[in-house]
Amino acid sequence: MKAASDPTRRAILTLLTQHGPLKVTEIHARFDLSLNAVSKHIKVLERAGLVQRRTEWRDHLIDVDMAPLAQVDRWFGELRSIWDLRLEALDHLMTKGDHDD
């Protein structure tokens, strides 16, 4: 997820996760960036499918889409389980080695 590699975009995702849908101007108010820069970050997140935009009258509301993030979380979970198995095996070897001395 290259789109989420940028710290500002990660901060936007965190903000939306914590507060729910926000207007673009409300997101902009939280950052020391131009409105244009914030809009560009939001567009990157939209193209990546990480946020969705809906229009209510003149307001553009941005909301996080957790589905792609859930896929990443499952992948990290698989990696964690592999590392857990490796660390358990290493612990077993080290513990067994202590008893052999």
N, CA, C and O atoms as a DFTB+ gen file, in Angstrom:
404 C
 N C O
     1  1       0.822      -1.180       0.000
     2  2       0.000       0.000       0.000
     3  2       0.874       1.254       0.000
     4  3       1.142       1.848       1.044
     5  1       1.298       1.627      -1.166
     6  2       2.136       2.815      -1.285
     7  2       1.395       4.068      -0.817
     8  3       2.002       4.987      -0.267
     9  1       0.086       4.099      -1.036
    10  2      -0.698       5.282      -0.656
    11  2      -0.624       5.547       0.840
    12  3      -0.658       6.699       1.271
    13  1      -0.525       4.491       1.629
    14  2      -0.488       4.650       3.088
    15  2       0.929       4.801       3.620
    16  3       1.135       4.848       4.833
    17  1       1.898       4.876       2.730
    18  2       3.288       5.003       3.188
    19  2       3.624       6.434       3.616
    20  3       4.580       6.652       4.361
    21  1       2.851       7.391       3.154
    22  2       3.094       8.790       3.492
    23  2       2.532       9.108       4.879
    24  3       1.382       8.770       5.160
    25  1       3.313       9.747       5.749
    26  2       2.833      10.043       7.114
    27  2       1.572      10.906       7.156
    28  3       0.725      10.712       8.029
    29  1       1.435      11.848       6.233
    30  2       0.235      12.695       6.219
    31  2      -0.987      11.867       5.863
    32  3      -2.045      12.024       6.474
    33  1      -0.852      10.991       4.884
    34  2      -1.991      10.154       4.497
    35  2      -2.352       9.177       5.616
    36  3      -3.532       8.904       5.839
    37  1      -1.357       8.654       6.313
    38  2      -1.647       7.782       7.458
    39  2      -2.380       8.580       8.545
    40  3      -3.300       8.069       9.183
    41  1      -1.969       9.819       8.746
    42  2      -2.633      10.668       9.741
    43  2      -4.083      10.944       9.332
    44  3      -4.969      10.979      10.185
    45  1      -4.325      11.135       8.056
    46  2      -5.693      11.344       7.568
    47  2      -6.523      10.088       7.816
    48  3      -7.664      10.180       8.269
    49  1      -5.963       8.924       7.526
    50  2      -6.679       7.669       7.768
    51  2      -6.994       7.497       9.257
    52  3      -8.094       7.082       9.622
    53  1      -6.031       7.816      10.100
    54  2      -6.243       7.714      11.551
    55  2      -7.345       8.666      11.990
    56  3      -8.222       8.290      12.768
    57  1      -7.301       9.888      11.496
    58  2      -8.308      10.893      11.828
    59  2      -9.701      10.416      11.444
    60  3     -10.639      10.532      12.233
    61  1      -9.840       9.882      10.241
    62  2     -11.137       9.409       9.772
    63  2     -11.598       8.182      10.554
    64  3     -12.791       8.017      10.808
    65  1     -10.667       7.334      10.929
    66  2     -11.025       6.155      11.718
    67  2     -11.528       6.560      13.092
    68  3     -12.469       5.963      13.616
    69  1     -10.907       7.568      13.671
    70  2     -11.288       8.023      15.011
    71  2     -12.567       8.849      15.023
    72  3     -13.357       8.753      15.962
    73  1     -12.781       9.665      13.979
    74  2     -13.880      10.631      14.004
    75  2     -15.001      10.343      13.020
    76  3     -16.031      11.016      13.051
    77  1     -14.826       9.371      12.158
    78  2     -15.859       9.096      11.166
    79  2     -15.749      10.057       9.998
    80  3     -14.751      10.764       9.861
    81  1     -16.774      10.085       9.155
    82  2     -16.729      10.940       7.969
    83  2     -16.521      12.414       8.331
    84  3     -17.150      12.939       9.250
    85  1     -15.630      13.062       7.592
    86  2     -15.353      14.484       7.805
    87  2     -15.380      15.204       6.471
    88  3     -15.108      14.623       5.421
    89  1     -15.716      16.489       6.539
    90  2     -15.628      17.342       5.351
    91  2     -14.144      17.542       5.032
    92  3     -13.289      17.477       5.916
    93  1     -13.866      17.781       3.778
    94  2     -12.490      18.055       3.367
    95  2     -11.934      19.237       4.152
    96  3     -10.774      19.223       4.564
    97  1     -12.758      20.255       4.360
    98  2     -12.295      21.431       5.106
    99  2     -11.997      21.092       6.572
   100  3     -11.108      21.694       7.176
   101  1     -12.737      20.129       7.149
   102  2     -12.467      19.709       8.524
   103  2     -11.146      18.943       8.607
   104  3     -10.401      19.076       9.578
   105  1     -10.871      18.156       7.598
   106  2      -9.582      17.452       7.547
   107  2      -8.466      18.475       7.399
   108  3      -7.455      18.410       8.098
   109  1      -8.654      19.410       6.495
   110  2      -7.657      20.446       6.238
   111  2      -7.325      21.230       7.506
   112  3      -6.167      21.583       7.731
   113  1      -8.331      21.502       8.331
   114  2      -8.127      22.302       9.552
   115  2      -7.172      21.622      10.533
   116  3      -6.605      22.286      11.401
   117  1      -6.990      20.313      10.405
   118  2      -6.135      19.562      11.328
   119  2      -4.666      19.513      10.896
   120  3      -3.816      19.001      11.624
   121  1      -4.377      20.047       9.711
   122  2      -3.025      19.934       9.172
   123  2      -2.469      21.302       8.810
   124  3      -3.208      22.221       8.458
   125  1      -1.180      21.411       8.902
   126  2      -0.483      22.643       8.525
   127  2      -0.081      22.542       7.057
   128  3       1.094      22.636       6.704
   129  1      -1.089      22.348       6.218
   130  2      -0.894      22.223       4.768
   131  2      -1.956      23.060       4.070
   132  3      -2.969      23.428       4.664
   133  1      -1.708      23.350       2.814
   134  2      -2.725      24.064       2.032
   135  2      -3.905      23.124       1.772
   136  3      -3.764      21.902       1.820
   137  1      -5.048      23.708       1.500
   138  2      -6.228      22.912       1.158
   139  2      -5.946      22.071      -0.078
   140  3      -6.386      20.925      -0.169
   141  1      -5.211      22.641      -1.029
   142  2      -4.863      21.916      -2.247
   143  2      -4.010      20.684      -1.932
   144  3      -4.227      19.619      -2.510
   145  1      -3.049      20.819      -1.027
   146  2      -2.183      19.693      -0.660
   147  2      -2.994      18.596       0.029
   148  3      -2.804      17.414      -0.257
   149  1      -3.893      18.977       0.932
   150  2      -4.734      17.993       1.613
   151  2      -5.623      17.292       0.594
   152  3      -5.793      16.075       0.659
   153  1      -6.187      18.035      -0.336
   154  2      -7.034      17.446      -1.383
   155  2      -6.261      16.433      -2.217
   156  3      -6.792      15.382      -2.577
   157  1      -5.010      16.749      -2.523
   158  2      -4.189      15.803      -3.290
   159  2      -3.950      14.518      -2.508
   160  3      -4.001      13.426      -3.075
   161  1      -3.689      14.643      -1.209
   162  2      -3.514      13.448      -0.371
   163  2      -4.795      12.615      -0.359
   164  3      -4.742      11.389      -0.454
   165  1      -5.929      13.274      -0.243
   166  2      -7.208      12.570      -0.224
   167  2      -7.431      11.855      -1.553
   168  3      -7.920      10.726      -1.569
   169  1      -7.083      12.492      -2.659
   170  2      -7.260      11.866      -3.977
   171  2      -6.399      10.607      -4.115
   172  3      -6.834       9.620      -4.710
   173  1      -5.190      10.637      -3.573
   174  2      -4.329       9.448      -3.592
   175  2      -4.995       8.324      -2.805
   176  3      -5.021       7.175      -3.246
   177  1      -5.532       8.668      -1.635
   178  2      -6.209       7.663      -0.817
   179  2      -7.465       7.130      -1.511
   180  3      -7.790       5.948      -1.392
   181  1      -8.164       7.997      -2.230
   182  2      -9.346       7.566      -2.989
   183  2      -8.956       6.577      -4.087
   184  3      -9.581       5.527      -4.238
   185  1      -7.921       6.919      -4.848
   186  2      -7.469       6.034      -5.935
   187  2      -7.038       4.676      -5.390
   188  3      -7.191       3.659      -6.066
   189  1      -6.509       4.655      -4.191
   190  2      -6.073       3.399      -3.572
   191  2      -7.245       2.633      -2.953
   192  3      -7.079       1.497      -2.509
   193  1      -8.419       3.249      -2.923
   194  2      -9.594       2.599      -2.356
   195  2      -9.630       2.623      -0.837
   196  3     -10.373       1.860      -0.220
   197  1      -8.828       3.496      -0.228
   198  2      -8.765       3.557       1.229
   199  2      -9.777       4.524       1.830
   200  3     -10.117       4.422       3.009
   201  1     -10.256       5.460       1.019
   202  2     -11.313       6.371       1.464
   203  2     -12.357       6.490       0.368
   204  3     -12.086       6.236      -0.806
   205  1     -13.551       6.880       0.777
   206  2     -14.657       7.107      -0.148
   207  2     -15.156       8.529       0.046
   208  3     -15.198       9.038       1.166
   209  1     -15.530       9.158      -1.045
   210  2     -16.063      10.523      -0.997
   211  2     -17.543      10.472      -1.350
   212  3     -17.956       9.792      -2.289
   213  1     -18.326      11.206      -0.577
   214  2     -19.728      11.390      -0.944
   215  2     -20.053      12.873      -0.820
   216  3     -19.476      13.585       0.002
   217  1     -20.960      13.310      -1.629
   218  2     -21.325      14.722      -1.638
   219  2     -22.701      14.897      -1.032
   220  3     -23.666      14.250      -1.440
   221  1     -22.775      15.785      -0.049
   222  2     -24.056      16.181       0.533
   223  2     -24.160      17.690       0.349
   224  3     -23.466      18.466       1.007
   225  1     -25.038      18.081      -0.556
   226  2     -25.146      19.471      -0.962
   227  2     -23.803      19.960      -1.459
   228  3     -23.302      19.459      -2.466
   229  1     -23.212      20.921      -0.784
   230  2     -21.928      21.463      -1.246
   231  2     -20.751      20.826      -0.514
   232  3     -19.592      21.084      -0.839
   233  1     -21.056      20.006       0.460
   234  2     -20.003      19.405       1.271
   235  2     -19.525      18.081       0.676
   236  3     -20.323      17.253       0.234
   237  1     -18.224      17.907       0.676
   238  2     -17.621      16.644       0.278
   239  2     -17.178      15.943       1.554
   240  3     -16.261      16.394       2.240
   241  1     -17.842      14.833       1.864
   242  2     -17.512      14.069       3.063
   243  2     -16.600      12.907       2.686
   244  3     -16.840      12.196       1.710
   245  1     -15.569      12.735       3.468
   246  2     -14.587      11.687       3.226
   247  2     -14.708      10.684       4.366
   248  3     -14.757      11.063       5.536
   249  1     -14.754       9.401       4.016
   250  2     -14.839       8.351       5.022
   251  2     -13.844       7.257       4.677
   252  3     -13.592       6.969       3.506
   253  1     -13.286       6.655       5.712
   254  2     -12.315       5.589       5.516
   255  2     -13.040       4.317       5.089
   256  3     -14.151       4.047       5.545
   257  1     -12.417       3.545       4.222
   258  2     -12.938       2.245       3.803
   259  2     -12.040       1.186       4.433
   260  3     -10.888       1.026       4.029
   261  1     -12.557       0.475       5.405
   262  2     -11.744      -0.462       6.177
   263  2     -11.453      -1.768       5.430
   264  3     -10.566      -2.512       5.848
   265  1     -12.162      -2.071       4.346
   266  2     -11.981      -3.353       3.656
   267  2     -10.535      -3.577       3.202
   268  3      -9.968      -4.624       3.512
   269  1      -9.914      -2.633       2.478
   270  2      -8.523      -2.872       2.078
   271  2      -7.585      -2.951       3.286
   272  3      -6.604      -3.695       3.262
   273  1      -7.880      -2.193       4.330
   274  2      -7.047      -2.222       5.530
   275  2      -7.189      -3.552       6.251
   276  3      -6.229      -4.037       6.850
   277  1      -8.367      -4.144       6.201
   278  2      -8.576      -5.455       6.815
   279  2      -7.748      -6.514       6.101
   280  3      -7.234      -7.434       6.738
   281  1      -7.614      -6.392       4.780
   282  2      -6.774      -7.333       4.021
   283  2      -5.322      -7.219       4.465
   284  3      -4.643      -8.231       4.639
   285  1      -4.848      -6.008       4.645
   286  2      -3.472      -5.789       5.101
   287  2      -3.306      -6.343       6.513
   288  3      -2.284      -6.956       6.823
   289  1      -4.302      -6.133       7.366
   290  2      -4.241      -6.636       8.737
   291  2      -4.177      -8.163       8.751
   292  3      -3.418      -8.744       9.527
   293  1      -4.969      -8.814       7.901
   294  2      -4.907     -10.285       7.811
   295  2      -3.522     -10.743       7.370
   296  3      -2.989     -11.718       7.899
   297  1      -2.943     -10.044       6.407
   298  2      -1.610     -10.391       5.920
   299  2      -0.582     -10.244       7.037
   300  3       0.261     -11.120       7.232
   301  1      -0.655      -9.119       7.779
   302  2       0.262      -8.930       8.905
   303  2       0.040     -10.004       9.968
   304  3       0.995     -10.459      10.597
   305  1      -1.206     -10.407      10.171
   306  2      -1.507     -11.472      11.121
   307  2      -0.828     -12.776      10.729
   308  3      -0.305     -13.495      11.581
   309  1      -0.839     -13.075       9.431
   310  2      -0.151     -14.276       8.947
   311  2       1.351     -14.169       9.192
   312  3       1.988     -15.134       9.613
   313  1       1.906     -13.002       8.929
   314  2       3.337     -12.808       9.170
   315  2       3.663     -12.944      10.655
   316  3       4.675     -13.541      11.023
   317  1       2.792     -12.379      11.514
   318  2       3.010     -12.481      12.958
   319  2       3.003     -13.934      13.403
   320  3       3.825     -14.336      14.226
   321  1       2.078     -14.725      12.863
   322  2       2.000     -16.125      13.281
   323  2       3.244     -16.889      12.841
   324  3       3.711     -17.768      13.565
   325  1       3.780     -16.573      11.681
   326  2       5.025     -17.218      11.225
   327  2       6.163     -16.856      12.163
   328  3       6.939     -17.721      12.568
   329  1       6.264     -15.572      12.511
   330  2       7.325     -15.135      13.428
   331  2       7.136     -15.736      14.813
   332  3       8.111     -16.096      15.472
   333  1       5.890     -15.847      15.258
   334  2       5.642     -16.473      16.563
   335  2       6.154     -17.904      16.579
   336  3       6.782     -18.331      17.548
   337  1       5.885     -18.654      15.499
   338  2       6.370     -20.034      15.413
   339  2       7.897     -20.084      15.423
   340  3       8.494     -20.924      16.096
   341  1       8.518     -19.185      14.675
   342  2       9.983     -19.157      14.633
   343  2      10.574     -18.809      15.996
   344  3      11.558     -19.412      16.424
   345  1       9.973     -17.837      16.672
   346  2      10.474     -17.449      17.985
   347  2      10.257     -18.560      19.020
   348  3      11.100     -18.769      19.892
   349  1       9.136     -19.265      18.923
   350  2       8.901     -20.393      19.821
   351  2       9.941     -21.485      19.591
   352  3      10.450     -22.068      20.548
   353  1      10.258     -21.764      18.327
   354  2      11.265     -22.773      18.012
   355  2      12.630     -22.339      18.542
   356  3      13.369     -23.152      19.098
   357  1      12.963     -21.070      18.373
   358  2      14.232     -20.552      18.887
   359  2      14.268     -20.642      20.411
   360  3      15.284     -21.032      20.988
   361  1      13.173     -20.286      21.057
   362  2      13.098     -20.377      22.517
   363  2      13.273     -21.823      22.970
   364  3      13.969     -22.101      23.947
   365  1      12.632     -22.736      22.246
   366  2      12.754     -24.158      22.580
   367  2      14.207     -24.616      22.448
   368  3      14.717     -25.321      23.318
   369  1      14.869     -24.220      21.366
   370  2      16.275     -24.592      21.170
   371  2      17.161     -24.008      22.257
   372  3      18.059     -24.679      22.763
   373  1      16.906     -22.761      22.610
   374  2      17.727     -22.117      23.637
   375  2      17.477     -22.746      25.005
   376  3      18.413     -22.950      25.778
   377  1      16.224     -23.049      25.301
   378  2      15.885     -23.668      26.579
   379  2      16.459     -25.074      26.649
   380  3      17.008     -25.470      27.677
   381  1      16.338     -25.825      25.570
   382  2      16.885     -27.181      25.512
   383  2      18.392     -27.141      25.671
   384  3      18.969     -27.994      26.346
   385  1      19.040     -26.149      25.051
   386  2      20.489     -25.984      25.145
   387  2      20.905     -25.708      26.570
   388  3      21.955     -26.186      27.000
   389  1      20.114     -24.947      27.327
   390  2      20.428     -24.651      28.731
   391  2      20.405     -25.923      29.575
   392  3      21.213     -26.085      30.489
   393  1      19.480     -26.815      29.264
   394  2      19.349     -28.048      30.048
   395  2      20.436     -29.056      29.711
   396  3      20.757     -29.915      30.533
   397  1      21.006     -28.968      28.522
   398  2      22.060     -29.898      28.117
   399  2      23.379     -29.586      28.788
   400  3      24.234     -30.468      28.872
   401  1      23.585     -28.369      29.270
   402  2      24.868     -27.971      29.860
   403  2      25.053     -28.541      31.168
   404  3      26.081     -28.306      31.803
